[in-house]
Amino acid sequence: MKLDSAIVKALSLDPAVISVASHGGSGFSSTSKVSTTVTSPEGKEEKRNFFVKTGKGRDAEIMFEGEHTSLNAIHDAVPSLCPASLAWGKLSDSPGGAFLVTEFLDLGGGSIFSPSSSSSSSEGSGMSLAQKLAKLHTTPAPPPHDGSSDKPMFGFPATTCCGDTAQPNDYKASWAEFYAENRLRFILRQSESTNGADDELRSLVKKTADVVVPRLIGDEVLNNGKGVTPVVTHGDLWSGNKSRGTIGGRPGVEDVVFDPSACYAHGEFDHGIMSMFGGFGKSFWDEYHRYCPKTEPQDQWEDRVALYELYHHLNHHAIFGGYRAGAVSIMKKLWKKYGD
């Protein structure tokens, strides 16, 4: 395999000492491992590996820009949680193609739910997945890069893809408004464009977005009227997007996440998909909540998790056509408790 010249240029590599091999798999792109030799500042030759995704068309460009921005937002907050993204852009040798290059993540190495004292080798961070996610979800997001506000806002500086759904992330000051408009109403439109009009689903989503959302996650409700501060969320944190491995050749096995679809959101937004497919047991949640307590009112945490899980049922319905029954069930239960 030959490495596209745009990637060679982006990484400042010597084409004479590059090898490329297929690595891993993705339903949305081609993936490969790039191995090369670089000279360290001390003049020593060192082996270096990179992970590369390539795809075709504007959809691939959008997906890779979103993943690049997502990985670096997470990495900036918790460097040992995911690889950094090094570059993304258009391919030079394959017109219409796009690429993403990240640090190489070498997966494997023990249970992801090991106690924090042994979750990583002594040379690693020493932090468990629960500790890392708690840190991620308690680190305030930066203000918008476009200068539209000097305070953190809910949204993200790039479109991100959850599956192949390109999500709008335009900034909003209100978390309830962002979730209602940029997630629930948006994904209903996506669903109807692929599955056709659905009067019952539209009615339930409208009632949920208009009534349940402000009553359950409005600023006047959360944290005794103080609302929540935007933090970086992974956005697609099901059990298949976590593992253990080494990042960028650095020593120490770490609990890691990948394939993010980030936004600056309520930290509990990640809890929705984490609960939807399982894989995060009681020991994880007990440890996580020691470092990142449930938002007040704590007795409504399970209802908030269900509300956030709803988006992923609707997104799966829009992509795959199933999952409608789960979405309807969640909305009916929440309406019975928080509706008129």
LINNORFEN-V540815 format. One record per backbone hydrogen bond with DSSP energy under -1.0 kcal/mol. CO is the residue of the C=O (numbers start at 1). NH is the residue of the N-H. If there is no record, write none. Layout:
BEGIN
CO | NH
CO | NH
END
This chain:
BEGIN
4 | 8
5 | 9
6 | 10
7 | 11
8 | 13
14 | 17
19 | 35
21 | 33
30 | 54
31 | 23
32 | 52
33 | 21
34 | 50
35 | 19
36 | 48
38 | 46
40 | 43
44 | 40
46 | 38
48 | 36
50 | 34
51 | 102
52 | 32
53 | 100
54 | 30
55 | 98
57 | 61
58 | 62
59 | 63
60 | 64
61 | 65
62 | 66
63 | 67
64 | 68
65 | 69
66 | 70
67 | 71
68 | 72
69 | 73
70 | 74
71 | 75
72 | 76
73 | 77
74 | 78
78 | 81
81 | 257
84 | 103
87 | 101
89 | 99
94 | 97
96 | 57
97 | 91
98 | 55
99 | 89
100 | 53
101 | 86
101 | 87
102 | 51
104 | 248
106 | 246
111 | 114
115 | 118
121 | 124
128 | 132
129 | 133
130 | 134
131 | 135
132 | 136
133 | 137
135 | 138
144 | 147
154 | 172
155 | 264
160 | 167
162 | 165
165 | 162
167 | 160
169 | 156
172 | 154
174 | 178
175 | 179
176 | 180
177 | 181
178 | 182
179 | 184
180 | 185
181 | 186
183 | 187
184 | 188
185 | 189
186 | 190
187 | 191
188 | 192
189 | 193
190 | 194
191 | 195
192 | 196
198 | 202
199 | 203
200 | 204
201 | 205
202 | 206
203 | 207
204 | 208
205 | 209
206 | 210
207 | 211
207 | 212
208 | 213
211 | 215
212 | 216
213 | 217
218 | 221
218 | 222
222 | 227
223 | 226
230 | 141
231 | 265
233 | 263
234 | 261
236 | 238
238 | 241
239 | 242
241 | 258
243 | 256
244 | 108
245 | 254
246 | 106
247 | 250
254 | 245
256 | 243
263 | 233
264 | 155
265 | 231
266 | 269
267 | 270
269 | 272
270 | 274
271 | 275
272 | 276
273 | 277
281 | 285
282 | 286
283 | 287
284 | 288
285 | 289
287 | 291
288 | 292
296 | 223
297 | 300
298 | 301
300 | 304
301 | 305
302 | 306
303 | 307
304 | 308
305 | 309
306 | 310
309 | 313
310 | 314
311 | 315
312 | 316
313 | 317
314 | 318
315 | 319
316 | 320
317 | 321
323 | 327
324 | 328
325 | 329
326 | 330
327 | 331
328 | 332
329 | 333
330 | 334
331 | 335
332 | 336
333 | 337
334 | 338
335 | 339
END
